[in-house]
Amino acid sequence: MNKISRRDFLKLSGFASTLTLLWGCAPGAASTAVSLPTVLPTSEGNQFLFNALKRIGFGPTTGDVEAIQKSGFEAYVERQLAYDQIDDSSVNSLISQYKTLNMPVNELAALAKPSQPVTELIQATLMRAAYSPRQLYERMVHFWTDHFNIYILKSQDRFLKTGDDRDVIRPNALGNFHTLLSASMHSPAMMVYLDNASSTKNGPNENYARELLELHTLGVNGGYSQQDIIEVARVLTGWSVTGRREMDNAGEFMFKRNFHDDGAKHILGVDFPAGVGIEEGEQLARLLADHPSTAGFVAYKLVRHFVSDLSSEALVANVAQTFLSSGGDIRAVLRTLFFSEEFKASLGTGKLKRPVEFVTSAVRQLGVETNYERPTYRLLQLMGQIPFFWSPPNGYPDVGSAWLNSNDLLARWNFALFIASNSVRGSQLDLSWLSGLPESEIVDALSLRLLGFTLPDEPRSKLLDTVMSVSDLEPEYSACALLLASPYFQYR
């Protein structure tokens, strides 16, 4: 096979016109969702299972498809929820090369190369999403990483975010929301990112207090006031981080009692007595975690992530009720969501993949071997999403409209060509299992692998014509590039 380097996707004859047909509009105007097939020609049940895998994880491998067909949908979900019983040794072996992942924070702070923890955490995050059999768990790690967003390039967060990922997000991704919230409130990376590390009784900083209420718990319409923000900021005065010069315990959470406002407070109608010290922060965490507005806000975000950009109010209400009745049990909440009729009805209707999801699903479904070196990193950067690189506190957008414009779409098309033509250093695609087959069989086999169905007649005919006319790539690789770039693969 001939590699294509430094050549734009659109220079290949027929690719642009074929993709324009598949998207149903000109590339520059590709901002609306296309109408996608919702059933397999042969089995509606198998299509449901395939689509469920696309939502629950980062892309169904052949092994995933066989597992869910054997166990059924509900049993598969339960298996994924019990993630700690799924052997993850294979991916642990792959990421064992990243030595900073398990380093104590004080050792990370002392590294001569401050970019090393950043690079290794990004690579490990992408490797886990691509190769871990704990697919729902890894998806929830990404969900909570955005919910409790920390920009990794801010100050000490270059080394503190590794500890936040390891000790806050990952242990609690499928646990209890109160435990997760409390861990985040004590996270040195969060204290630095939202400036609480320097908040004192003589100069309380409201930045973290505001985002704690607006983004982490109650939501912007959660019923709090500016006075509540002020009072929360007072509660969190003295919550800080040890400096990197403190060699034995650099980068650890610390409570500076002398910098704490020990007076009485009143938050969301609840009295916080004077003289309690750090314990009033624990009272605050429990108050926020148990609040009905928090249940509604978290439910809304989960439904938006797993079901539709336009969330069902009835489903949000049901998920929120489970959140409250279970005391924030994330697994119980997800059961309510996944086993709902609304979730099942949404499958196949189209939820646009964000760039990391798009790249990861291609890797998983095609069996690409990659170590996510800088070329892949650069392609993700062109598509607009590198893990931990979103600087505002609200996390990467989770709606399709934020990711579908002409520039973003062209970047996706180019990625499809580069990965399919083996032009990405550090990545290798093997399609020898298709070698020698007629073009029509190649297109159908790849369609089933990547989409879960064979294409409708019109786009299938156009795609097949293009495959047969391209001389730069063997048919299996050109068909692969076109299918990856098509709208059918861009939606989950």
N, C-alpha and C positions, 0 to 999 in steps of 0.2 A: 504494500500500500504506500502511496506517495503522501508524505506529510505536507501540509500547507502551512507555511510560516509567513508572517507579515503580509498576508493577503486578506483583504476584507471579504467577509461572507458574501456580500452582494455582487462581487465580481464574478462569482460562479454563475454561468448561464442558467437562467430559469429559476434560481432560488428565490429571488425577490418576488417575482410574479406569483410563484406557487404559494409563498407564505402570505402574500397579500390576499390571495383567494381563501386560504385557510383561516386567516383572521377576519375575513369578511369586510375589510376596509383597508385603506392605504396606510402604510406604516406610520406616517406622520399624524394620522388621526386615530390610531389604535388606542382609544381610551375607554371603550365600552366592552363589556363582556360579550362573548359570542355564545351562540346557542349550541350546547354540547349534547351529544347523545347520552341517554340516561339508562339504557338497558343493553345488555349483550344480545347479539343476534341469536345465541343458543341458550343462554341461561341467565335469567333475571337474578336468580339467587347468587350466582357467582359474581355478577356485576356489583351487587350490593356489598359483598364481602371485599371485593377489590377496592371499591370506593371507600369503604370503612377503613381499610388499611391506610389509604392515602391521607385520611384525616387524623387517624390516631398516631401515626408515625411519620417518618420522613421519606417514605416511598417503599412500596412492597417488593421485596425480593421474591424469587420463586419459592424459597423456604417459607417465607411469611404466608404466601398464598396457600401452600400445602397445609400449613399448620392451622390456619383459620377455617379452611374447608373441612379439615378433619375434626376439629373441636367444636365449630360453630362460633357465632359472633360473641355471645355472652361469655362463654368459657374463655375465649381468647382475651376479651377485655379483662376478666378476672385474673388471668395469668399475667397480663401486662401490669395490672395494679399491684400484684405481688412481685414487684420487680426484684426485690432482694433474694428471691428464690430462683432467679434466672442467671445462669452461669455467664459471667461477663469477662472471664479470664482472657479470651482472645483479644478483645479490645484493650484490656489492661496491659497485655503484652506489647501491643502496637504502640501504646503511649508511654511505655516505660523509658523510652529514650528522652523524655522531657523531664529532666531532673528537678526543675524548679517546682513542679506540681506539689511535691510533698515536702518541700523545704520549710522549716520554721520561718516565720516572718522576719525574725531578726537576721537570719542568714540571707533572705531575699534582699533585705535592706542593704546588706553589705556587699552585694554583687558588684563587680567592677563594670559589668555591662548591663545597664538598667533596662535595656530593651529586651533582654532574654526572657524575663517572666512574661512580658506582654506577648511576644511571639509564640512562646511555648503554650501559653494558656489558650490563645486563639487556635493554634493547630490542634491541640488536644480536644478542644470543644467541637471542632469540625470533624475530627476523626471519630469521636464518640457518637455523634449524630449519624455518621455514615455507616459505622461498622458495629455498633452495639446492638445486641438483640433486645435490649431494654428500650424499645422505641418510644413508648408512651412516657416513660420516665425521662428520657432525654428531651422529648418535646416539652414536658413540664419544666425542666431545667431552663430551657430557652424562654418559656412563658414567664417564669418568675424573674429571670434575669432582666427582662424588659420591664416587668412590673416594678421591681426594685432597682431601676437602672443606675449604673455607676459608670461614668466615663473614665476609661482606664488610663487615659493619657494625662489626667489631671494630677499634677504634683506627685505625692507619695503613692497614689493609687496605681502607679506603674508596678509596684510590688505588693500593695495591699489587696488589690482585687483578686489575686490568686487565693489568698486566705478567705476572702468573702465567698468566692465560688466554692471552695473546698469545705468551708465550715458553716456557711449560712445557707446558700441556695441548694446545693446538692443533697445534704442530709435531710432537708425538709421539703423537697419538691413534691413528694407524695405523702406528706405527714399531716401536721396540724397547723392551721394558719396562725394561731396565736404563737406557737413556738417559732414559726418562721418569722413572724413580725418582730417578736422580741429579739431573736438572733440578729435581725437586720438593724434594729435600734442600737444594738451593742457592737455593730460592725465598725471597726476602725476605718475601713474603706468608705463607708457611708458617712461617718463623722467628718472625714476629710472632704469628700465630694460635695456635700451640702453645707460645709462650713460650720458644723456644730462643734468641731474640735476647739474652736476659739471662743465659744459662747460662754459668757460669764455673767454673774449677777449684776455687775456694773455695766455690762454691754451685751445683753442677750441678743443672739442672732436668730431672726425669725425664718431664715431660709429653709432649714430642715423641718421646722415645725409646720410650715405651710405645705410643703410637699408630703409630709407624713399624713396630713389630713386629706389633701386634695388628690394625691396620686397613689398612696399606699393603702389607705383605709376607706374613708367616708366617701370620697369622690367630690368633684367640684360642687355638686348640688346636694351634698350630704347633710346640710342643716347646721353647719358650724358658722361662727361669726369671726370677725377680725379679732375680737377680744379673746375668743377661744385660741386663736393662733398665738396671741401674745402670752396667754397663760401656759400653753404647751411649751413655748420657748423657755419660759421660766422654769418649768419642770425639768427641762433638759439642759439647763446651765450646769456647767461642770462635767458634763459627759464629754470625754475627750480621748486623746490618743497619746501614747508615749512617743517621744521623739526618736528619730533614727540614730541619734548619738548615744542613746541608752542601749549599749551593745547587748546586754543579756535579755532585755525584754522590749526591744524596739518594735514599734508598730502594734502595740497591744491596747485594748480598751482600758481606760482608767477613769475613775470618778474622782474629781478634784473637789472634795467637800468644801474647802474654803472659797471656791469659786461658784458654789451652788446657792441659788436663791432659796432659802429655807422657809420663806413665808407661806401662808395659806394661799391656795388657789381655788378657782371654781371653773370647771371645764364641762361643757355640754350638760349643764344642770347638776353636776356632781361636785361635792366638796372634796378638796384635797387638804387635809389638815397640815398645819405647820410642823416643822421639825422632824419630818420623816426621812429626809435625805434621799438616797438613791431609790428607796422602795416606792416613792411616788411615781417614778418612771415605770416600775412594774405595774402599778395600779393603772397608769395611763395605757400601757400595752393591753391589759385585759379589757379596759373600758372600750378601746377602739376595736379590738378583735371581736368583741361580742355585740357591737352596735349593729342595729338593723341596716343602717346605711352602708356599712362595710360589706355586709352580706349581699346587698343589692348590687353594689359596685363590682365586687369580685365576680359575682354571678354574671353580670352584664359582660365583663371582659372575657370570661371563659366561653360564654355562648357566642360572642363575636368571633373568638379565635377558632372554635371548633365547628360552628354551624353556619353563620352568615354574617356579612358586614352589617346587615340590617337585622338586629337581634329581635327575636320573638319575645314580646313582653310576658306572655304566659309562661314560656320556658324559663325566662330569667326569674320570674316570681317563684317557680317551683324549685329551681336550683338554689335560690336564696333561702327558701324555707328549709331545705336540707342543710345548708350551711349553718343556719341558726340552731336547728334541732340537733345536729351532730356535734355542735361546739367547734365548728370549723374543720371538720374531718375532710381533707381534700379528696381522699378516695371515695368517700360516700357522696360527695358533691359530684364527682365525675361519673359515678354510677347513675345518678339521677339524670345527668346530661346525656350520656351515651345511650341509655336505654329508653330515652324519650322518643315519641313518635316524630317530634320536630327534627331531632338529629337524623333519624332514619330517612325522613322525607327530604332532607337537604342534600343528601349524598347524590353526586352527579350534577348538581345545579351550578357548581363553580365557585370556589373560593381561591382567589389568585395566590399562587405561591410567592412568598417573598424570596429575594435572591438566594439566601442561604438554603431555603427549602428547595428551590429549583435546582441548585447545584447538587445538593445532597441527594435528592431523589434520582437525579441522573446517575450519580455514582453508585447508589444502592441498586437501582433496577437494572443497570447494565453490567454490574460487577466490576466497575473501574477500580484499578489499584492506584491509589494516590496517597501522598504524604502531605498534601496541602502546602507545598512550598510556595515561594513568593509569586510565581506566575499565576497560580490559582487565586492567591491573595489579591493580585492586581485585577483579575477579572471580576472578583467579588466587589472590589472597590469601584470599578466602572459601573457595576450594577447598583451600587449605592448601599451595600450592607456588609460590614465586617463586624464580627462579634465584639461587643464592648466599645465600639467606636462612635456611638450616638451620644453627642455631648449634652443635649437637653435632658432634664430628669424624667421625661415621660416615656422613654424607651422607643425603639423603632416602631413606626406606624404599623397597625395591624389591619388595614383596610386596603383593598385593591387599588383604589383611586390614587393612593400615594405612590404606587409603584409602576403605573402603566402610562408612560408617555413615550414619545418617539425615541428619545435618547436611551431611555431604559430598555425599550424593546429591542433596539438595535444592538445594545450590549448583550442582551440575552441571546439574540440570533448569532452573534459572533462567538459567544461561549459554546453554543451548540455545535458550530462548525469546528472550533478548535479542539474540543474534547473528542468529537467523533473522528477527527482526522489525526488524533494522537499528536497534536501540536502543542500540548501543554506539558512543559518539563515537569517531571516528577509524577506524571499520571499516565496510565497505560490501559487502553481499551482493547479487548480481544473479542472480535466477532467471528472467529474462525468457524464457529458452529453454524454459521450461515453460508460459509463459502461454497460456491458451486451451485447454490439453489437458483432457480429462476427468479427474476426480479419481483414478480408478483408474489411469490411465496416469501421472499425476504421482507417485503413491505408488510404482509399480513402477520408474519411471525414477530417482527419488531413491534407492530401495533399492539398485538396481544401482550407482549412483554411490558411495553411502556404505558399503554393506555387501558388495557384490560378488555379491549374490543377491537374489531376490525373497522377501518374507516368506512363511512358512508360512500356510496358509489362515486359521486362527483369529486370530492377531495382525494379519494383514493386514486382515481384515474389521473388527475392532474399531478399528484405526487409521483405516481409511477412513471408518467411521461418524463418528468424532470429527472428522475433517477436514471432512466435509460438514456437520457441525452447528455449526462455529465460524464466527461472523460477524465476529470482530475482525480476522482475517487472511485474505488470499487463500489458497486451498487449497495452493498450492505452498510458502508460507511456514509454514503450520501443519503440513503434512506434514513439512517439513524439521525443524522444532522437535521434533516427536515422535520422529523417527528418530534425531536427535542424542542425545536424552535416553534412548533405548531401550538395553537391555543389549546389543543386537546391535552397537551402535556403540561402546560403552564398553570393549569388549574388543579386543585386537589379536592 
